[in-house]
C-alpha cells in the first residue's frame, strides 16, 4: 500500500479540474422551457434517453458518495480553526 499525501491545495485542484456534465434532460428543459406546459410534447425516445441518463448518473453519484463515506478521516494539521482557538 502506498502512502500518498494529499494537501488541501491538491484536493482543491482536483475538484476544480473535474469536468461539469450536462444531462440531456436538463438540456431539453433549457432548449424547450415550454415542455413543462405539455403544449409541445417531446418525442418519446428523447424522454427515454434523458430518464435513462439521469438514472445512471444518480447511481454513479450514489456509488461515489458511498465510497467517500467509507474513507478514513484525514487529520488537518495545517489548518487553524479560529472559532475553536486551535
N, C-alpha and C positions, 0 to 999 in steps of 0.2 A: 504494500500500500504506500502510495507516495504522499509526502507531506507538502501540500500546496497552501501557500499563504495568499489570501485574497484580501486586499486592502479595501477600504471604503471607496477610494477612487477607482479601483479595479471594478468593483460592483457597480458604481455609478456609470462607468464607461460601458460595461456590459449591458446594462439596462437601456442606456441611451442609444446603443447601436442596434437594438432589436428593431427589426422592421415592423411597421404597423401593417395590419392587414385590413382589407376592405371586404366584408362579406357581401355576397350577391344580394341578399335580402335588404341590406342597408343601402346598397347602390340602387336597387329598384325603387326604394322609397324616396331617395334623393332625386332620381330621374323622373319619377312619376308620383308626386305627392297626392295626386287625385285618386290614387289607388285605395286610399283609406275610405273614400266615399262610395266605392264599388260602381261608379258610373262608367268606368273603363276597365273591364276585367283583365287580369293578367293571364297570359297563356298558361295552361296547367303545367306544362313541362318546366317553365321558369319557376313556378311556385315549388314544384317538387325539388328542383335543383337547389333552390335557396333554403328550403327547410332541411334537406339532407346536409347541406354545408353547415348550417347553424348547429345541427345535432352533433355532427362530427367535431366541430370547433368546441362545443360545450364539453364533449367527452375528453378532448385533449386538454382543455383548461382544468377539468376536474382531476385528471391524472397528474398534471403538473402541480396543482395545489396539494394533492395527496403526497407527492414526493417532497415538496417544500415543507410540509407539516412534519415529515419524518426526519428532517435534517437535524443534526446535533447543533446545540446552541454554540455560537462563536462569541467569546468574550471580546468586548470592545475596549481595549486597554488604552487606546489613544484618544478617546472621546471624553470630553468634560461635559457633565450634566449639571449646569449651574443650579437648577432647582433643588438638587439633592446634595449640593456642596461637595461633589466628587469630581 
